[in-house]
Amino acid sequence: MEAQVADVYSTYKARYGAPRIAEELKSLGTPCSTNTVADILQGQGLKARNGKSFRYGSHALTMNNVSDNLLWRDFSSDMPNEKWTSDITYIWVKDRWLYLATVMDLFSRAIVGWALDTSMTEELVTEALLMAFKRRDVKPGLVIHSDRGVQYRSRKYIDFMKSWGCKPSMSRKGNCWDNAPMESFFSRLKVELIYAEQYASISEAKSGIFEYIEVFYNRLRRHSAIGYMSPVEFEEKAALAA
């Protein structure tokens, strides 16, 4: 929670105090109260702009570890494991949020790594990326794109990615279209699975998401971006043609 409060504070350049930060976090799916946010701000020595005497400096909380946008909305790829993209979405399960982090190979639109948890942390995105690394033949130079979320800007996550020889890439501030393929996947996931099922427990949600990604989406679902083939079929045909 502390990292998320600091991230919203930095994103809005200290223009938001506790009430607006709390509303922003709730709109993003993070339940919180104004008092909780106020305590976190006070504990970190952060204050909103409230007069001419206020000075907002460019300090460590101001979007540090931001990478250049290496994709520039070029979501095409000539081979597997050349360009990946990653993101997090929120899934409401009975009375709490579940967070899903995914990694997509833009060559085939396959989901090559994913992770679920009840908290949105750097461990969540790292776990999804680790699954992808274990499954795929990763070569140095692989571009891994994401938004500027605090999880993707964490030093541990970036160092982990670079230890595999990968290049980080990030969307421009507040521009969801810079990560359009992942936004599209999350939209389909929610329409085709989450909204229809309305899971009553986390275990049910995890089982359903596993089936959707690993069985339906990757192996059966036809994708317009790859000639109405499934990701697995597309990669198999590409391998035979190589």
C-alpha positions, 0 to 999 in steps of 0.5 A, a space after each residue: 500500500 505504501 508504494 501505491 500511495 507514493 506512486 499516485 502522489 508522484 504521478 499527480 505531482 503532489 497535487 492530490 492529498 489523502 482524499 483524492 489519492 484514496 479515491 484514485 486507488 479505489 478506482 484502480 481496485 485497491 480498497 483503502 480509506 482516507 485516514 490510511 492514506 493520510 497516515 502513509 503520507 505523513 509517515 513518508 513526509 509527503 504533503 499535497 500542494 496547499 499554498 505558495 510556500 509549497 515546493 515540490 522537488 524532483 526526488 526519488 519518488 518521481 517516476 524513477 527507473 522509467 525506461 524508454 518506449 522501445 516499441 512505439 506501438 509497433 506490436 509486430 514481431 518476426 520471431 518468438 521471444 523478440 518482443 514481450 509485453 506485461 501488465 496487471 489487472 484486477 479481478 473481483 472475487 466475492 469480497 476482495 480483489 485478486 491481481 493477475 500479472 501476465 506476460 505476452 509474446 507479441 509474435 503469436 499473442 501467446 500468454 507465456 507467463 502469468 501469476 495470481 496473488 491477493 496483493 499487487 507487488 513486485 513479486 507478482 510481476 517477477 513470478 509471471 516473468 520467471 514462468 515465461 523465462 522457464 518456458 521460452 528460449 530467451 536470448 539477450 536483446 529480448 524487449 519486455 514492455 510494460 506500463 510505468 507502474 511502481 511494480 515494473 519500476 522496482 529495482 529488483 524487477 528491473 535487475 532480474 530482467 536484465 540478468 537474463 539479458 533483456 531490455 526494459 521498455 515502458 509506455 508513455 505516462 498515462 497512455 494505455 494504447 502503448 500497451 494495446 495488445 495486453 489491454 485487449 487480452 484483459 478485456 477478452 478475459 473479463 468478457 469471456 470468463 470473469 463477468 460470466 462466472 462471477 467466482 465465489 472463491 479465490 480457488 475457483 477463480 485460479 482454476 478458471 483462469 488457468 483453464 482460460 489461459 492454458 487451454 482455451 486462449 493459448 491453444 484454441 482461441 482464434 486471433 485476428 492478429 495472427 490469421 485467426 489461428 491460436 497462438 500455439 498453432 501459429 507458432 507450430 506453423 512458423 517453426 515448420 516454415 523456418 
